[in-house]
Amino acid sequence: MTALEPPAIDARALVRKAVGGLADKAVRGFMTDETIELLRRECPGWDLHTLHRAFET
């Protein structure tokens, strides 16, 4: 990493942290507004739904 590069972000860890408590079948695969807010704040410009699909597969 150079001084001009932003630090690397572990997106999988962020998604796991955000959805860790959502393991029951009623909400599995659903991103809450709070989860979306967290990811938008931590990962600006990322396609959250694509990340979520990749995490779920």
Secondary structure in CASP SS format (residue, H / E / C, confidence):
PFRMAT SS
TARGET T0000
AUTHOR 0000-0000-0000
METHOD secondary structure of the structure
MODEL  1
M C 1.00
T C 1.00
A C 1.00
L C 1.00
E C 1.00
P C 1.00
P C 1.00
A C 1.00
I C 1.00
D C 1.00
A H 1.00
R H 1.00
A H 1.00
L H 1.00
V H 1.00
R H 1.00
K H 1.00
A H 1.00
V H 1.00
G C 1.00
G C 1.00
L C 1.00
A C 1.00
D C 1.00
K C 1.00
A C 1.00
V C 1.00
R C 1.00
G C 1.00
F C 1.00
M C 1.00
T C 1.00
D H 1.00
E H 1.00
T H 1.00
I H 1.00
E H 1.00
L H 1.00
L H 1.00
R H 1.00
R H 1.00
E H 1.00
C C 1.00
P C 1.00
G C 1.00
W C 1.00
D C 1.00
L H 1.00
H H 1.00
T H 1.00
L H 1.00
H H 1.00
R H 1.00
A H 1.00
F H 1.00
E H 1.00
T C 1.00
END
